[in-house]
Amino acid sequence: MHNRNNIIVISLDYEGNTYQVQTREGKYESLMCLISEHLPLRSFGICYGGGCCGTCGVMISNNDTGLKKFILSCEVQIDDEIANSVVTIYRV
Ligand code: FES
């Protein structure tokens, strides 16, 4: 059963360090917003989710399925699909 109050755990991998974040669906407008709140990245997400700057690109590795994909984080919702994923942020 889908529950918006479920805890969603995501690992943020940046410059060799891993930061584990716990959140809930709907707390952030997008993965880009979550990353921006947790990491001090100057040139990340500079169009604020407009989909035109390309600075919010990340690699998402899903621990459950083994799938990896490169994607704009401003286009990713925080929901059960991203739970238990490792999100690698490249230096921008
Ligand atoms: S924030 Fe600019 S493309 Fe995602």
Backbone and ligand atoms as CSV (ligand in chain L), in Angstrom:
chain,resi,resn,atom,element,x,y,z
A,1,MET,N,N,0.831,-1.186,0.000
A,1,MET,CA,C,0.000,0.000,0.000
A,1,MET,C,C,0.875,1.249,0.000
A,2,HIS,N,N,0.534,2.233,-0.873
A,2,HIS,CA,C,1.316,3.457,-0.978
A,2,HIS,C,C,1.022,4.377,0.199
A,3,ASN,N,N,2.074,4.884,0.816
A,3,ASN,CA,C,1.918,5.745,1.979
A,3,ASN,C,C,2.908,6.892,1.860
A,4,ARG,N,N,2.395,8.138,1.755
A,4,ARG,CA,C,3.261,9.303,1.607
A,4,ARG,C,C,4.104,9.555,2.851
A,5,ASN,N,N,3.799,8.903,3.962
A,5,ASN,CA,C,4.570,9.108,5.175
A,5,ASN,C,C,5.722,8.120,5.321
A,6,ASN,N,N,5.874,7.235,4.343
A,6,ASN,CA,C,6.994,6.304,4.393
A,6,ASN,C,C,8.312,7.063,4.360
A,7,ILE,N,N,9.268,6.584,5.137
A,7,ILE,CA,C,10.603,7.159,5.120
A,7,ILE,C,C,11.309,6.685,3.854
A,8,ILE,N,N,11.896,7.624,3.121
A,8,ILE,CA,C,12.660,7.319,1.915
A,8,ILE,C,C,14.119,7.632,2.214
A,9,VAL,N,N,14.980,6.650,2.030
A,9,VAL,CA,C,16.408,6.823,2.299
A,9,VAL,C,C,17.152,6.887,0.964
A,10,ILE,N,N,17.958,7.937,0.816
A,10,ILE,CA,C,18.751,8.143,-0.397
A,10,ILE,C,C,20.177,8.448,0.041
A,11,SER,N,N,21.152,7.880,-0.659
A,11,SER,CA,C,22.556,8.196,-0.384
A,11,SER,C,C,23.064,9.161,-1.442
A,12,LEU,N,N,23.650,10.255,-1.002
A,12,LEU,CA,C,24.247,11.236,-1.903
A,12,LEU,C,C,25.754,11.029,-1.904
A,13,ASP,N,N,26.310,10.779,-3.070
A,13,ASP,CA,C,27.742,10.532,-3.221
A,13,ASP,C,C,28.356,11.738,-3.920
A,14,TYR,N,N,29.260,12.437,-3.216
A,14,TYR,CA,C,29.866,13.634,-3.784
A,14,TYR,C,C,31.324,13.722,-3.374
A,15,GLU,N,N,32.194,13.776,-4.346
A,15,GLU,CA,C,33.637,13.902,-4.131
A,15,GLU,C,C,34.175,12.859,-3.156
A,16,GLY,N,N,33.723,11.638,-3.291
A,16,GLY,CA,C,34.246,10.540,-2.492
A,16,GLY,C,C,33.602,10.383,-1.127
A,17,ASN,N,N,32.680,11.256,-0.791
A,17,ASN,CA,C,31.970,11.151,0.488
A,17,ASN,C,C,30.518,10.761,0.238
A,18,THR,N,N,29.960,10.001,1.161
A,18,THR,CA,C,28.566,9.584,1.035
A,18,THR,C,C,27.765,10.152,2.202
A,19,TYR,N,N,26.652,10.786,1.856
A,19,TYR,CA,C,25.777,11.399,2.849
A,19,TYR,C,C,24.425,10.713,2.745
A,20,GLN,N,N,23.974,10.116,3.834
A,20,GLN,CA,C,22.672,9.445,3.812
A,20,GLN,C,C,21.590,10.435,4.240
A,21,VAL,N,N,20.544,10.528,3.423
A,21,VAL,CA,C,19.448,11.459,3.676
A,21,VAL,C,C,18.162,10.662,3.854
A,22,GLN,N,N,17.407,11.022,4.888
A,22,GLN,CA,C,16.083,10.438,5.087
A,22,GLN,C,C,15.057,11.524,4.834
A,23,THR,N,N,14.046,11.202,4.049
A,23,THR,CA,C,13.020,12.184,3.737
A,23,THR,C,C,11.684,11.480,3.538
A,24,ARG,N,N,10.704,12.250,3.133
A,24,ARG,CA,C,9.375,11.712,2.844
A,24,ARG,C,C,8.929,12.227,1.490
A,25,GLU,N,N,8.071,11.470,0.832
A,25,GLU,CA,C,7.514,11.895,-0.452
A,25,GLU,C,C,6.795,13.228,-0.266
A,26,GLY,N,N,7.035,14.155,-1.178
A,26,GLY,CA,C,6.354,15.441,-1.144
A,26,GLY,C,C,7.082,16.510,-0.368
A,27,LYS,N,N,8.129,16.152,0.372
A,27,LYS,CA,C,8.852,17.168,1.134
A,27,LYS,C,C,9.636,18.098,0.215
A,28,TYR,N,N,10.153,17.550,-0.891
A,28,TYR,CA,C,10.925,18.345,-1.842
A,28,TYR,C,C,10.235,18.322,-3.195
A,29,GLU,N,N,10.330,19.424,-3.919
A,29,GLU,CA,C,9.736,19.501,-5.253
A,29,GLU,C,C,10.423,18.532,-6.210
A,30,SER,N,N,11.723,18.318,-5.986
A,30,SER,CA,C,12.475,17.412,-6.864
A,30,SER,C,C,13.734,16.946,-6.140
A,31,LEU,N,N,14.429,15.986,-6.760
A,31,LEU,CA,C,15.715,15.533,-6.223
A,31,LEU,C,C,16.721,16.676,-6.223
A,32,MET,N,N,16.679,17.553,-7.211
A,32,MET,CA,C,17.571,18.713,-7.265
A,32,MET,C,C,17.414,19.574,-6.013
A,33,CYS,N,N,16.191,19.789,-5.577
A,33,CYS,CA,C,15.948,20.596,-4.369
A,33,CYS,C,C,16.523,19.911,-3.136
A,34,LEU,N,N,16.362,18.588,-3.041
A,34,LEU,CA,C,16.917,17.848,-1.904
A,34,LEU,C,C,18.435,17.980,-1.881
A,35,ILE,N,N,19.071,17.782,-3.034
A,35,ILE,CA,C,20.533,17.875,-3.113
A,35,ILE,C,C,20.994,19.285,-2.742
A,36,SER,N,N,20.336,20.289,-3.281
A,36,SER,CA,C,20.724,21.682,-3.010
A,36,SER,C,C,20.626,22.022,-1.534
A,37,GLU,N,N,19.670,21.426,-0.834
A,37,GLU,CA,C,19.522,21.709,0.595
A,37,GLU,C,C,20.601,21.022,1.429
A,38,HIS,N,N,21.090,19.871,0.952
A,38,HIS,CA,C,22.025,19.096,1.764
A,38,HIS,C,C,23.493,19.298,1.429
A,39,LEU,N,N,23.792,19.785,0.219
A,39,LEU,CA,C,25.190,19.958,-0.161
A,39,LEU,C,C,25.430,21.387,-0.639
A,40,PRO,N,N,26.554,21.982,-0.257
A,40,PRO,CA,C,26.851,23.359,-0.665
A,40,PRO,C,C,27.455,23.408,-2.075
A,41,LEU,N,N,26.624,23.289,-3.078
A,41,LEU,CA,C,27.090,23.262,-4.467
A,41,LEU,C,C,26.754,24.604,-5.115
A,42,ARG,N,N,27.778,25.342,-5.509
A,42,ARG,CA,C,27.559,26.688,-6.055
A,42,ARG,C,C,26.875,26.711,-7.418
A,43,SER,N,N,27.331,25.898,-8.332
A,43,SER,CA,C,26.848,25.981,-9.709
A,43,SER,C,C,25.908,24.835,-10.061
A,44,PHE,N,N,25.184,24.357,-9.099
A,44,PHE,CA,C,24.281,23.216,-9.289
A,44,PHE,C,C,22.847,23.720,-9.365
A,45,GLY,N,N,22.142,23.298,-10.401
A,45,GLY,CA,C,20.723,23.655,-10.518
A,45,GLY,C,C,20.496,25.143,-10.711
A,46,ILE,N,N,21.297,25.764,-11.539
A,46,ILE,CA,C,21.233,27.229,-11.640
A,46,ILE,C,C,19.979,27.754,-12.332
A,47,CYS,N,N,19.234,26.909,-13.040
A,47,CYS,CA,C,17.973,27.400,-13.630
A,47,CYS,C,C,16.780,27.043,-12.734
A,48,TYR,N,N,17.075,26.528,-11.524
A,48,TYR,CA,C,16.047,26.237,-10.512
A,48,TYR,C,C,14.945,25.299,-11.022
A,49,GLY,N,N,15.370,24.314,-11.789
A,49,GLY,CA,C,14.407,23.307,-12.233
A,49,GLY,C,C,13.734,23.618,-13.547
A,50,GLY,N,N,14.245,24.600,-14.257
A,50,GLY,CA,C,13.660,24.964,-15.547
A,50,GLY,C,C,13.970,23.972,-16.650
A,51,GLY,N,N,14.915,23.075,-16.395
A,51,GLY,CA,C,15.256,22.068,-17.389
A,51,GLY,C,C,16.128,22.578,-18.518
A,52,CYS,N,N,16.748,23.751,-18.348
A,52,CYS,CA,C,17.516,24.327,-19.463
A,52,CYS,C,C,19.007,24.503,-19.186
A,53,CYS,N,N,19.491,24.324,-17.956
A,53,CYS,CA,C,20.907,24.594,-17.686
A,53,CYS,C,C,21.771,23.333,-17.740
A,54,GLY,N,N,21.209,22.195,-17.395
A,54,GLY,CA,C,21.955,20.942,-17.418
A,54,GLY,C,C,22.938,20.776,-16.276
A,55,THR,N,N,22.956,21.693,-15.320
A,55,THR,CA,C,23.935,21.612,-14.233
A,55,THR,C,C,23.509,20.684,-13.095
A,56,CYS,N,N,22.339,20.120,-13.192
A,56,CYS,CA,C,21.833,19.277,-12.100
A,56,CYS,C,C,21.904,17.790,-12.444
A,57,GLY,N,N,22.696,17.446,-13.451
A,57,GLY,CA,C,22.805,16.052,-13.861
A,57,GLY,C,C,23.425,15.180,-12.782
A,58,VAL,N,N,22.863,14.010,-12.569
A,58,VAL,CA,C,23.361,13.056,-11.571
A,58,VAL,C,C,23.262,11.639,-12.131
A,59,MET,N,N,24.020,10.744,-11.530
A,59,MET,CA,C,23.891,9.318,-11.838
A,59,MET,C,C,23.120,8.670,-10.691
A,60,ILE,N,N,22.026,8.008,-11.030
A,60,ILE,CA,C,21.245,7.313,-10.013
A,60,ILE,C,C,21.488,5.819,-10.160
A,61,SER,N,N,21.963,5.204,-9.089
A,61,SER,CA,C,22.187,3.759,-9.052
A,61,SER,C,C,21.188,3.163,-8.075
A,62,ASN,N,N,20.307,2.340,-8.602
A,62,ASN,CA,C,19.272,1.739,-7.759
A,62,ASN,C,C,19.797,0.440,-7.163
A,63,ASN,N,N,19.918,0.397,-5.841
A,63,ASN,CA,C,20.451,-0.788,-5.170
A,63,ASN,C,C,19.526,-1.990,-5.305
A,64,ASP,N,N,18.237,-1.759,-5.461
A,64,ASP,CA,C,17.279,-2.868,-5.546
A,64,ASP,C,C,17.302,-3.528,-6.918
A,65,THR,N,N,17.391,-2.720,-7.984
A,65,THR,CA,C,17.313,-3.273,-9.342
A,65,THR,C,C,18.684,-3.401,-10.014
A,66,GLY,N,N,19.704,-2.704,-9.499
A,66,GLY,CA,C,21.020,-2.719,-10.124
A,66,GLY,C,C,21.118,-1.780,-11.321
A,67,LEU,N,N,20.039,-1.062,-11.640
A,67,LEU,CA,C,20.040,-0.169,-12.794
A,67,LEU,C,C,20.732,1.154,-12.465
A,68,LYS,N,N,21.416,1.717,-13.474
A,68,LYS,CA,C,22.044,3.028,-13.342
A,68,LYS,C,C,21.545,3.895,-14.476
A,69,LYS,N,N,21.316,5.170,-14.186
A,69,LYS,CA,C,20.938,6.085,-15.271
A,69,LYS,C,C,21.402,7.493,-14.932
A,70,PHE,N,N,21.814,8.203,-16.004
A,70,PHE,CA,C,22.195,9.602,-15.862
A,70,PHE,C,C,20.959,10.432,-16.182
A,71,ILE,N,N,20.643,11.391,-15.323
A,71,ILE,CA,C,19.387,12.128,-15.481
A,71,ILE,C,C,19.503,13.508,-14.844
A,72,LEU,N,N,18.690,14.441,-15.313
A,72,LEU,CA,C,18.603,15.748,-14.662
A,72,LEU,C,C,17.831,15.574,-13.360
A,73,SER,N,N,18.445,15.941,-12.243
A,73,SER,CA,C,17.797,15.703,-10.949
A,73,SER,C,C,16.562,16.580,-10.739
A,74,CYS,N,N,16.435,17.668,-11.514
A,74,CYS,CA,C,15.232,18.498,-11.360
A,74,CYS,C,C,14.009,17.826,-11.989
A,75,GLU,N,N,14.238,16.731,-12.710
A,75,GLU,CA,C,13.131,16.003,-13.322
A,75,GLU,C,C,12.771,14.741,-12.539
A,76,VAL,N,N,13.394,14.570,-11.357
A,76,VAL,CA,C,13.190,13.358,-10.565
A,76,VAL,C,C,12.370,13.679,-9.320
A,77,GLN,N,N,11.272,13.004,-9.154
A,77,GLN,CA,C,10.448,13.146,-7.964
A,77,GLN,C,C,11.007,12.282,-6.835
A,78,ILE,N,N,10.785,12.714,-5.610
A,78,ILE,CA,C,11.167,11.907,-4.457
A,78,ILE,C,C,9.974,11.013,-4.122
A,79,ASP,N,N,10.118,9.750,-4.439
A,79,ASP,CA,C,9.050,8.783,-4.153
A,79,ASP,C,C,9.678,7.405,-3.938
A,80,ASP,N,N,8.848,6.390,-3.838
A,80,ASP,CA,C,9.362,5.043,-3.555
A,80,ASP,C,C,10.321,4.540,-4.624
A,81,GLU,N,N,10.185,5.058,-5.843
A,81,GLU,CA,C,11.033,4.592,-6.941
A,81,GLU,C,C,12.511,4.920,-6.715
A,82,ILE,N,N,12.781,6.008,-6.029
A,82,ILE,CA,C,14.179,6.413,-5.809
A,82,ILE,C,C,14.705,5.949,-4.441
A,83,ALA,N,N,13.847,5.369,-3.638
A,83,ALA,CA,C,14.265,4.906,-2.308
A,83,ALA,C,C,15.406,3.901,-2.439
A,84,ASN,N,N,16.348,3.980,-1.527
A,84,ASN,CA,C,17.510,3.092,-1.468
A,84,ASN,C,C,18.457,3.242,-2.659
A,85,SER,N,N,18.413,4.385,-3.313
A,85,SER,CA,C,19.323,4.631,-4.435
A,85,SER,C,C,20.554,5.397,-3.962
A,86,VAL,N,N,21.620,5.268,-4.741
A,86,VAL,CA,C,22.816,6.082,-4.554
A,86,VAL,C,C,22.820,7.113,-5.671
A,87,VAL,N,N,22.877,8.383,-5.291
A,87,VAL,CA,C,22.867,9.474,-6.269
A,87,VAL,C,C,24.269,10.081,-6.296
A,88,THR,N,N,24.937,9.953,-7.422
A,88,THR,CA,C,26.291,10.490,-7.558
A,88,THR,C,C,26.214,11.864,-8.213
A,89,ILE,N,N,26.757,12.846,-7.516
A,89,ILE,CA,C,26.771,14.215,-8.012
A,89,ILE,C,C,28.180,14.517,-8.491
A,90,TYR,N,N,28.276,14.991,-9.707
A,90,TYR,CA,C,29.594,15.311,-10.263
A,90,TYR,C,C,29.916,16.763,-9.988
A,91,ARG,N,N,31.204,17.046,-9.869
A,91,ARG,CA,C,31.651,18.416,-9.593
A,91,ARG,C,C,31.200,19.349,-10.703
A,92,VAL,N,N,30.540,20.432,-10.334
A,92,VAL,CA,C,30.059,21.395,-11.323
A,92,VAL,C,C,30.710,22.738,-11.097
L,1,FES,S1,S,18.130,22.792,-12.643
L,1,FES,FE1,FE,18.621,23.428,-14.668
L,1,FES,S2,S,18.303,21.625,-15.854
L,1,FES,FE2,FE,17.865,21.001,-13.817
